[in-house]
Each structure stands twice: as C-alpha cells, then as structure tokens.
Amino acid sequence: MPEGLANENDRTALVAIKVVHTIAWAIFAGCILAIPLASLQGWHRVAAWLIVIVAGEVFVLVVNQMRCPLTAVAARYTEDRRDNFDIYLPEWLARYNKHIFGTFYLAGIVFAVACWVGG
C-alpha cells in the first residue's frame, strides 16, 4: 500500500477524489482555452458564458484561500502533500496551474473584449 494511506478505503476515496478533481480541472481548463476560440468565431455570447463559468470557479477559489475545496477533502485520506497529491496532473503543472491558466484566462478575456469591440 502506498505510504501515507491508512487503508484500502482511504486509497479508494482518494482515487475517486482525484478523478473528480481532474475532470473538474479539465472542464475549467477547456473553458479557458475555448474563450479565444469562441471569440475568433464571433461567438461572443459563448465566450461570455465561458468567462462567467470560469469566474464562478475563481470565486470558489478566492473564498477558499485560493485552494480547491477538493484539496481539503483529499487531504483527509493521505499525508502526502505534493503539489499533485489531490489531482492527476504532472507535479509541475499542479504547482503552476493557477499561474498558467490564470494568465490564459486574463488574456482570453482581453482578447474576447477586443474581438467584441472590434466587431
């Protein structure tokens, strides 16, 4: 059994949390990457909805001191605290995720507004 896991039930719970967390991450990352693509197509309403959806996630992160609530849930099942202990991402991506996708998100918003204003 991997170090830090108390029993098989904890391991199963942690795997389930990591799967859900990874799916949620993929959805939000996809939304962020789709913002400029929607804007390029002139789908301004779609881009706006994508911005709003991600803003909801940003709000959740802000309320939780910039941590996903699933991180706290995963922490109940392991003593591991590597940057990716709670999600199936490479450790470097888990570490810099907010920086990378935060930059893409802000750039996407600027691009969407520029496309909308520029017509």
N, CA, C and O atoms as a DFTB+ gen file, in Angstrom:
476 C
 N C O
     1  1       0.855      -1.190       0.000
     2  2       0.000       0.000       0.000
     3  2       0.895       1.245       0.000
     4  3       1.897       1.274       0.715
     5  1       0.554       2.273      -0.787
     6  2       1.375       3.480      -0.833
     7  2       1.490       4.129       0.546
     8  3       0.562       4.098       1.354
     9  1       2.657       4.713       0.778
    10  2       2.899       5.377       2.048
    11  2       1.901       6.518       2.255
    12  3       1.572       7.242       1.315
    13  1       1.431       6.669       3.478
    14  2       0.523       7.758       3.807
    15  2      -0.945       7.397       3.691
    16  3      -1.807       8.189       4.075
    17  1      -1.248       6.211       3.168
    18  2      -2.643       5.795       3.067
    19  2      -2.939       4.804       4.177
    20  3      -2.273       3.776       4.297
    21  1      -3.937       5.117       4.986
    22  2      -4.229       4.308       6.167
    23  2      -4.790       2.938       5.806
    24  3      -4.449       1.951       6.458
    25  1      -5.633       2.849       4.796
    26  2      -6.239       1.570       4.442
    27  2      -6.778       1.625       3.016
    28  3      -6.711       2.654       2.344
    29  1      -7.311       0.495       2.578
    30  2      -7.819       0.403       1.204
    31  2      -8.994       1.358       0.962
    32  3      -9.139       1.881      -0.143
    33  1      -9.819       1.588       1.961
    34  2     -10.939       2.531       1.816
    35  2     -10.433       3.949       1.573
    36  3     -10.995       4.688       0.765
    37  1      -9.363       4.322       2.280
    38  2      -8.774       5.641       2.061
    39  2      -8.214       5.753       0.644
    40  3      -8.374       6.777      -0.020
    41  1      -7.560       4.691       0.195
    42  2      -7.000       4.684      -1.158
    43  2      -8.113       4.835      -2.190
    44  3      -7.975       5.612      -3.134
    45  1      -9.188       4.120      -2.026
    46  2     -10.324       4.199      -2.955
    47  2     -10.933       5.591      -2.942
    48  3     -11.242       6.143      -3.998
    49  1     -11.109       6.161      -1.762
    50  2     -11.672       7.509      -1.644
    51  2     -10.756       8.527      -2.322
    52  3     -11.227       9.419      -3.027
    53  1      -9.454       8.391      -2.106
    54  2      -8.504       9.338      -2.701
    55  2      -8.518       9.242      -4.224
    56  3      -8.491      10.262      -4.913
    57  1      -8.561       8.029      -4.745
    58  2      -8.628       7.858      -6.202
    59  2      -9.891       8.521      -6.747
    60  3      -9.830       9.220      -7.759
    61  1     -11.021       8.315      -6.102
    62  2     -12.283       8.922      -6.554
    63  2     -12.194      10.443      -6.540
    64  3     -12.629      11.102      -7.483
    65  1     -11.636      10.993      -5.480
    66  2     -11.493      12.453      -5.382
    67  2     -10.569      12.968      -6.480
    68  3     -10.859      13.989      -7.104
    69  1      -9.460      12.270      -6.719
    70  2      -8.526      12.691      -7.758
    71  2      -9.168      12.647      -9.142
    72  3      -8.918      13.523      -9.970
    73  1      -9.986      11.643      -9.392
    74  2     -10.673      11.544     -10.688
    75  2     -11.644      12.711     -10.852
    76  3     -11.644      13.378     -11.887
    77  1     -12.462      12.958      -9.844
    78  2     -13.427      14.069      -9.908
    79  2     -12.698      15.397     -10.055
    80  3     -13.100      16.248     -10.848
    81  1     -11.620      15.574      -9.286
    82  2     -10.856      16.823      -9.332
    83  2     -10.236      17.022     -10.718
    84  3     -10.231      18.136     -11.243
    85  1      -9.718      15.952     -11.305
    86  2      -9.103      16.040     -12.627
    87  2     -10.140      16.361     -13.697
    88  3      -9.875      17.154     -14.601
    89  1     -11.308      15.756     -13.602
    90  2     -12.384      16.055     -14.557
    91  2     -12.812      17.517     -14.431
    92  3     -12.984      18.204     -15.438
    93  1     -12.982      17.992     -13.198
    94  2     -13.359      19.395     -12.989
    95  2     -12.279      20.317     -13.551
    96  3     -12.590      21.302     -14.221
    97  1     -11.020      20.002     -13.282
    98  2      -9.914      20.811     -13.808
    99  2      -9.968      20.846     -15.337
   100  3      -9.819      21.909     -15.940
   101  1     -10.178      19.692     -15.958
   102  2     -10.211      19.617     -17.424
   103  2     -11.352      20.466     -17.997
   104  3     -11.192      21.113     -19.032
   105  1     -12.485      20.458     -17.326
   106  2     -13.619      21.266     -17.789
   107  2     -13.266      22.752     -17.725
   108  3     -13.492      23.485     -18.688
   109  1     -12.715      23.198     -16.601
   110  2     -12.384      24.615     -16.472
   111  2     -11.224      25.010     -17.384
   112  3     -11.243      26.092     -17.971
   113  1     -10.218      24.148     -17.508
   114  2      -9.109      24.435     -18.425
   115  2      -9.639      24.515     -19.857
   116  3      -9.228      25.382     -20.628
   117  1     -10.546      23.615     -20.205
   118  2     -11.149      23.653     -21.534
   119  2     -11.926      24.928     -21.774
   120  3     -11.856      25.512     -22.856
   121  1     -12.672      25.364     -20.759
   122  2     -13.409      26.634     -20.879
   123  2     -12.445      27.789     -21.131
   124  3     -12.693      28.637     -21.989
   125  1     -11.355      27.818     -20.386
   126  2     -10.368      28.897     -20.529
   127  2      -9.776      28.898     -21.935
   128  3      -9.656      29.949     -22.566
   129  1      -9.412      27.726     -22.416
   130  2      -8.804      27.647     -23.748
   131  2      -9.820      27.920     -24.855
   132  3      -9.441      28.338     -25.948
   133  1     -11.093      27.691     -24.588
   134  2     -12.133      27.910     -25.593
   135  2     -12.539      29.372     -25.725
   136  3     -13.125      29.751     -26.739
   137  1     -12.243      30.200     -24.732
   138  2     -12.660      31.610     -24.779
   139  2     -12.139      32.313     -26.040
   140  3     -12.940      32.874     -26.788
   141  1     -10.828      32.300     -26.300
   142  2     -10.379      32.998     -27.519
   143  2     -10.850      32.311     -28.800
   144  3     -11.060      32.978     -29.812
   145  1     -11.016      31.000     -28.771
   146  2     -11.504      30.296     -29.963
   147  2     -12.939      30.707     -30.290
   148  3     -13.280      30.933     -31.451
   149  1     -13.771      30.801     -29.256
   150  2     -15.154      31.259     -29.463
   151  2     -15.160      32.695     -29.981
   152  3     -15.937      33.042     -30.870
   153  1     -14.293      33.517     -29.419
   154  2     -14.218      34.918     -29.852
   155  2     -13.790      35.033     -31.310
   156  3     -14.324      35.853     -32.056
   157  1     -12.827      34.213     -31.713
   158  2     -12.380      34.232     -33.109
   159  2     -13.507      33.882     -34.072
   160  3     -13.564      34.399     -35.188
   161  1     -14.384      33.017     -33.641
   162  2     -15.522      32.613     -34.470
   163  2     -16.657      33.634     -34.439
   164  3     -17.634      33.508     -35.178
   165  1     -16.522      34.645     -33.580
   166  2     -17.583      35.637     -33.439
   167  2     -18.703      35.165     -32.525
   168  3     -19.779      35.762     -32.501
   169  1     -18.460      34.112     -31.782
   170  2     -19.463      33.579     -30.846
   171  2     -19.308      34.285     -29.501
   172  3     -18.898      33.679     -28.511
   173  1     -19.639      35.555     -29.484
   174  2     -19.397      36.389     -28.303
   175  2     -20.215      35.944     -27.096
   176  3     -19.742      36.015     -25.962
   177  1     -21.424      35.493     -27.336
   178  2     -22.262      35.019     -26.219
   179  2     -21.645      33.764     -25.590
   180  3     -21.639      33.626     -24.367
   181  1     -21.135      32.864     -26.405
   182  2     -20.476      31.651     -25.894
   183  2     -19.238      32.041     -25.086
   184  3     -19.017      31.527     -23.989
   185  1     -18.436      32.952     -25.634
   186  2     -17.241      33.410     -24.925
   187  2     -17.616      34.031     -23.582
   188  3     -16.952      33.799     -22.572
   189  1     -18.684      34.820     -23.584
   190  2     -19.125      35.451     -22.333
   191  2     -19.539      34.400     -21.306
   192  3     -19.195      34.513     -20.129
   193  1     -20.277      33.378     -21.747
   194  2     -20.680      32.314     -20.816
   195  2     -19.470      31.554     -20.277
   196  3     -19.429      31.199     -19.099
   197  1     -18.496      31.307     -21.130
   198  2     -17.279      30.631     -20.674
   199  2     -16.556      31.481     -19.623
   200  3     -16.062      30.959     -18.624
   201  1     -16.502      32.781     -19.860
   202  2     -15.873      33.695     -18.894
   203  2     -16.622      33.646     -17.568
   204  3     -15.997      33.604     -16.508
   205  1     -17.939      33.649     -17.611
   206  2     -18.760      33.608     -16.394
   207  2     -18.568      32.281     -15.651
   208  3     -18.452      32.270     -14.425
   209  1     -18.534      31.181     -16.375
   210  2     -18.341      29.872     -15.742
   211  2     -17.014      29.829     -14.996
   212  3     -16.957      29.394     -13.846
   213  1     -15.957      30.277     -15.647
   214  2     -14.641      30.278     -15.001
   215  2     -14.617      31.282     -13.850
   216  3     -13.972      31.028     -12.832
   217  1     -15.297      32.401     -13.988
   218  2     -15.364      33.373     -12.887
   219  2     -16.001      32.742     -11.654
   220  3     -15.610      33.053     -10.528
   221  1     -16.973      31.862     -11.853
   222  2     -17.565      31.142     -10.725
   223  2     -16.533      30.296     -10.009
   224  3     -16.503      30.255      -8.779
   225  1     -15.687      29.620     -10.771
   226  2     -14.612      28.822     -10.168
   227  2     -13.604      29.715      -9.461
   228  3     -13.123      29.368      -8.383
   229  1     -13.280      30.855     -10.050
   230  2     -12.366      31.798      -9.403
   231  2     -12.958      32.260      -8.073
   232  3     -12.239      32.368      -7.080
   233  1     -14.256      32.531      -8.048
   234  2     -14.920      32.925      -6.806
   235  2     -14.777      31.834      -5.740
   236  3     -14.469      32.123      -4.584
   237  1     -15.003      30.588      -6.137
   238  2     -14.856      29.462      -5.192
   239  2     -13.426      29.405      -4.663
   240  3     -13.214      29.196      -3.469
   241  1     -12.454      29.588      -5.536
   242  2     -11.055      29.576      -5.093
   243  2     -10.756      30.722      -4.135
   244  3     -10.090      30.523      -3.119
   245  1     -11.238      31.907      -4.447
   246  2     -10.998      33.069      -3.574
   247  2     -11.598      32.841      -2.191
   248  3     -10.956      33.118      -1.177
   249  1     -12.815      32.342      -2.151
   250  2     -13.489      32.076      -0.872
   251  2     -12.718      31.029      -0.055
   252  3     -12.758      31.048       1.175
   253  1     -12.018      30.117      -0.741
   254  2     -11.283      29.040      -0.073
   255  2      -9.777      29.304      -0.015
   256  3      -8.980      28.368      -0.072
   257  1      -9.398      30.550       0.097
   258  2      -7.988      30.942       0.188
   259  2      -7.150      30.389      -0.963
   260  3      -6.029      29.925      -0.755
   261  1      -7.698      30.440      -2.172
   262  2      -7.036      30.028      -3.409
   263  2      -6.714      28.531      -3.461
   264  3      -5.769      28.109      -4.127
   265  1      -7.515      27.741      -2.748
   266  2      -7.393      26.280      -2.806
   267  2      -8.732      25.698      -3.229
   268  3      -9.791      26.162      -2.807
   269  1      -8.665      24.691      -4.054
   270  2      -9.879      23.988      -4.439
   271  2     -10.427      23.265      -3.212
   272  3      -9.655      22.665      -2.465
   273  1     -11.723      23.306      -2.987
   274  2     -12.300      22.593      -1.845
   275  2     -12.008      21.090      -1.883
   276  3     -11.969      20.448      -0.833
   277  1     -11.806      20.529      -3.056
   278  2     -11.486      19.102      -3.146
   279  2     -10.112      18.781      -2.560
   280  3      -9.865      17.645      -2.156
   281  1      -9.223      19.762      -2.509
   282  2      -7.914      19.548      -1.908
   283  2      -8.059      19.218      -0.425
   284  3      -7.402      18.307       0.077
   285  1      -8.911      19.951       0.268
   286  2      -9.136      19.684       1.694
   287  2      -9.774      18.316       1.904
   288  3      -9.462      17.623       2.873
   289  1     -10.658      17.932       1.007
   290  2     -11.293      16.617       1.119
   291  2     -10.248      15.527       0.896
   292  3     -10.196      14.558       1.654
   293  1      -9.425      15.674      -0.122
   294  2      -8.387      14.678      -0.415
   295  2      -7.390      14.563       0.739
   296  3      -6.889      13.475       1.021
   297  1      -7.107      15.675       1.399
   298  2      -6.137      15.675       2.499
   299  2      -6.571      14.786       3.666
   300  3      -5.734      14.371       4.467
   301  1      -7.842      14.496       3.770
   302  2      -8.331      13.604       4.831
   303  2      -7.870      12.166       4.633
   304  3      -7.854      11.380       5.580
   305  1      -7.497      11.824       3.409
   306  2      -7.223      10.434       3.066
   307  2      -5.751      10.112       2.835
   308  3      -5.411       8.965       2.542
   309  1      -4.879      11.096       2.960
   310  2      -3.449      10.853       2.768
   311  2      -2.643      11.922       3.506
   312  3      -3.119      13.030       3.753
   313  1      -1.425      11.556       3.844
   314  2      -0.498      12.531       4.433
   315  2       0.371      13.168       3.356
   316  3       1.110      14.111       3.636
   317  1       0.293      12.674       2.153
   318  2       1.042      13.210       1.015
   319  2       0.607      14.652       0.770
   320  3      -0.589      14.946       0.756
   321  1       1.557      15.540       0.579
   322  2       1.218      16.934       0.303
   323  2       1.984      17.479      -0.899
   324  3       2.207      18.685      -1.015
   325  1       2.384      16.567      -1.796
   326  2       2.989      17.060      -3.039
   327  2       1.957      17.918      -3.768
   328  3       0.763      17.844      -3.475
   329  1       2.407      18.708      -4.690
   330  2       1.508      19.622      -5.394
   331  2       0.390      18.903      -6.141
   332  3      -0.655      19.496      -6.411
   333  1       0.597      17.641      -6.475
   334  2      -0.418      16.906      -7.232
   335  2      -1.011      15.737      -6.438
   336  3      -1.511      14.785      -7.037
   337  1      -0.966      15.791      -5.103
   338  2      -1.486      14.680      -4.305
   339  2      -2.997      14.500      -4.479
   340  3      -3.526      13.427      -4.189
   341  1      -3.684      15.522      -4.940
   342  2      -5.143      15.518      -4.995
   343  2      -5.714      15.534      -6.409
   344  3      -6.923      15.674      -6.592
   345  1      -4.844      15.389      -7.409
   346  2      -5.280      15.501      -8.802
   347  2      -4.308      14.734      -9.688
   348  3      -3.127      14.607      -9.368
   349  1      -4.823      14.223     -10.811
   350  2      -3.976      13.512     -11.765
   351  2      -3.409      14.481     -12.796
   352  3      -3.838      14.505     -13.949
   353  1      -2.445      15.274     -12.362
   354  2      -1.701      16.181     -13.230
   355  2      -0.222      15.990     -12.919
   356  3       0.126      15.582     -11.810
   357  1       0.654      16.278     -13.881
   358  2       2.077      16.273     -13.539
   359  2       2.324      17.280     -12.415
   360  3       1.652      18.307     -12.327
   361  1       3.291      16.971     -11.565
   362  2       3.528      17.827     -10.401
   363  2       3.819      19.274     -10.804
   364  3       3.338      20.199     -10.150
   365  1       4.595      19.485     -11.868
   366  2       4.915      20.850     -12.285
   367  2       3.660      21.613     -12.702
   368  3       3.534      22.804     -12.416
   369  1       2.729      20.931     -13.381
   370  2       1.502      21.597     -13.813
   371  2       0.597      21.890     -12.627
   372  3      -0.014      22.956     -12.557
   373  1       0.509      20.949     -11.694
   374  2      -0.284      21.193     -10.484
   375  2       0.290      22.379      -9.703
   376  3      -0.464      23.179      -9.149
   377  1       1.616      22.492      -9.658
   378  2       2.267      23.577      -8.913
   379  2       1.985      24.940      -9.540
   380  3       1.720      25.911      -8.831
   381  1       2.042      25.011     -10.872
   382  2       1.926      26.302     -11.557
   383  2       0.584      26.490     -12.265
   384  3       0.425      27.420     -13.056
   385  1      -0.355      25.637     -11.991
   386  2      -1.656      25.641     -12.644
   387  2      -2.343      27.008     -12.600
   388  3      -2.779      27.513     -13.634
   389  1      -2.442      27.597     -11.434
   390  2      -3.142      28.887     -11.303
   391  2      -2.407      29.986     -12.063
   392  3      -3.046      30.862     -12.646
   393  1      -1.084      29.953     -12.067
   394  2      -0.321      30.959     -12.806
   395  2      -0.538      30.802     -14.314
   396  3      -0.799      31.774     -15.023
   397  1      -0.426      29.572     -14.781
   398  2      -0.547      29.315     -16.220
   399  2      -1.954      29.631     -16.710
   400  3      -2.136      30.422     -17.636
   401  1      -2.954      29.005     -16.077
   402  2      -4.319      29.171     -16.570
   403  2      -4.916      30.515     -16.162
   404  3      -5.831      31.004     -16.823
   405  1      -4.417      31.116     -15.091
   406  2      -4.836      32.477     -14.747
   407  2      -4.404      33.458     -15.827
   408  3      -5.155      34.357     -16.207
   409  1      -3.179      33.270     -16.315
   410  2      -2.674      34.118     -17.406
   411  2      -3.483      33.896     -18.678
   412  3      -3.880      34.854     -19.341
   413  1      -3.727      32.620     -19.021
   414  2      -4.546      32.324     -20.207
   415  2      -5.948      32.907     -20.072
   416  3      -6.502      33.426     -21.041
   417  1      -6.523      32.823     -18.873
   418  2      -7.877      33.330     -18.633
   419  2      -7.930      34.847     -18.844
   420  3      -8.794      35.353     -19.559
   421  1      -7.004      35.555     -18.219
   422  2      -6.993      37.019     -18.377
   423  2      -6.727      37.415     -19.822
   424  3      -7.363      38.332     -20.341
   425  1      -5.793      36.734     -20.475
   426  2      -5.513      37.025     -21.886
   427  2      -6.740      36.715     -22.743
   428  3      -7.043      37.448     -23.684
   429  1      -7.440      35.637     -22.419
   430  2      -8.652      35.291     -23.154
   431  2      -9.736      36.336     -23.000
   432  3     -10.438      36.657     -23.959
   433  1      -9.874      36.868     -21.799
   434  2     -10.865      37.929     -21.562
   435  2     -10.511      39.171     -22.377
   436  3     -11.373      39.756     -23.033
   437  1      -9.242      39.570     -22.331
   438  2      -8.806      40.737     -23.094
   439  2      -9.048      40.514     -24.587
   440  3      -9.534      41.407     -25.282
   441  1      -8.712      39.340     -25.068
   442  2      -8.914      39.004     -26.476
   443  2     -10.400      39.022     -26.830
   444  3     -10.786      39.550     -27.873
   445  1     -11.230      38.447     -25.966
   446  2     -12.683      38.415     -26.213
   447  2     -13.254      39.814     -26.274
   448  3     -14.064      40.119     -27.150
   449  1     -12.847      40.662     -25.360
   450  2     -13.339      42.055     -25.356
   451  2     -12.870      42.775     -26.617
   452  3     -13.634      43.517     -27.234
   453  1     -11.609      42.553     -26.996
   454  2     -11.095      43.195     -28.204
   455  2     -11.878      42.729     -29.436
   456  3     -12.190      43.538     -30.310
   457  1     -12.194      41.445     -29.512
   458  2     -12.976      40.935     -30.646
   459  2     -14.387      41.509     -30.629
   460  3     -14.934      41.856     -31.676
   461  1     -14.969      41.606     -29.454
   462  2     -16.319      42.117     -29.343
   463  2     -16.373      43.584     -29.739
   464  3     -17.244      43.992     -30.507
   465  1     -15.433      44.387     -29.209
   466  2     -15.402      45.820     -29.514
   467  2     -15.037      46.049     -30.977
   468  3     -15.602      46.914     -31.645
   469  1     -14.083      45.257     -31.460
   470  2     -13.624      45.432     -32.845
   471  2     -14.571      44.873     -33.886
   472  3     -14.400      45.091     -35.085
   473  1     -15.565      44.154     -33.414
   474  2     -16.625      43.765     -34.268
   475  2     -16.622      42.530     -35.021
   476  3     -17.575      42.248     -35.747
